[in-house]
Amino acid sequence: MALLAVPSALALLAGWAVGRWCLVIAVIVVAAVNGYVALRSDTIALGAMRAYPVSEAEQPVLHRVVRELTAPARVPMPRLYVSPTRAVNAFATGRDPAHAAVCCTEGILALLDERELRAVVAHELAHIRRADTLVSSTAGAVASVVMVAASMRGPVGRVLLTLLGPLAAAAVRLTVSPAREYEADAEASRITGDPLGLASALRKLDASTRRLVLPPERDIVATSHLMIASPLQQTGLAKLFASHPPMAERVARLEQRAGYRR
C-alpha cells in the first residue's frame, strides 16, 4: 500500500547505500514491518486503548444494537470491544469488513441513550463499509511504529522524536482526510434514518471530550484519528495528529439532512 511504500523505499535505499548485508537486513526488516502492520493494525489500535473483548452476556444492548445495524450497513458482524476509560469515544478498526472490530469506551456506553448509541455504531459501521478502517488503521500502525522507534531515552530519543514525530503525523494527515468523517456521518444517517440521533450524540461527545481528554500517550496520539471525536487536547504533538473536522460543522450538516434551516 502507498502509505508503506515511502518508508519502505527509504529503508531499502539506506541499506543499499551502506552495503550488501545492510540491504539484506533492510529487506528483512521492511518485509517484517509491512506484514506486521497489514495483519496487526487492529491489535495496535485496540491495545493503545487497553480494550477488552465483550460477549453478548456482558454487553447485551451493544451486541443487539450492532447486530440490528449490520444488515442496513451491509457489513458482517464485527468483533466488539470495550475500553476501560471514562473518556467518551468509539472507533472501528481492521484491515477489511471480515476482520473488523468496533470499540466503545465505558464512558460512551454510560453517557449515551440507545438512540444515540445506535447512531454512533452506525457511524463506525459506515467506516467499515467504506473501507476507511484499512487506511486509518494502517496509518495508525505506521505512526505507532515510528513513535516507538523515536521513543528511545536520552538526547537521541528526543532528536528522533523531533524528527520522526512530525513525519508520523504527516503520514496520518495525508492519508486520513477530515472528509471521511462527514461521509461516515452521512452514511450513518442513511443506515439509521435518524440524522438527529447522531447530531445529539456528537453534541454530547463534544462537551464530554472537552472536559475529559485522554492522556497524550504515544500510542493514543498515534491512533487518535480513528476515533469518532478527537480525544486529546490540541496541543503539542497531539495537534500535529489532529484530523477531525469541526464538531459544530458536523452537527450542522446532520441537521441540514434532517431538514433544518439556519
Sequence and secondary structure as in RCSB ss.txt:
>XXXX:A:sequence
MALLAVPSALALLAGWAVGRWCLVIAVIVVAAVNGYVALRSDTIALGAMRAYPVSEAEQPVLHRVVRELTAPARV
PMPRLYVSPTRAVNAFATGRDPAHAAVCCTEGILALLDERELRAVVAHELAHIRRADTLVSSTAGAVASVVMVAA
SMRGPVGRVLLTLLGPLAAAAVRLTVSPAREYEADAEASRITGDPLGLASALRKLDASTRRLVLPPERDIVATSH
LMIASPLQQTGLAKLFASHPPMAERVARLEQRAGYRR
>XXXX:A:secstr
 HHHHHHHHHHHHHHHHH HHHHHHHHHHHHHHHHHHHHHHHHHHHHHTT EE  TTT HHHHHHHHHHHHHHT 
   EEEEE  SS  EEEE SSGGG EEEEEHHHHHHS HHHHHHHHHHHHHHHHTTHHHHHHHHHHHHHHHHHHT
  SHHHHHHHHHHHHHHHHHHHHHHS THHHHHHHHHHHHHHS HHHHHHHHHHHHHHHHHS     HHHHHHGG
GBSS  S SSHHHHHT     HHHHHHHHHHHTT   
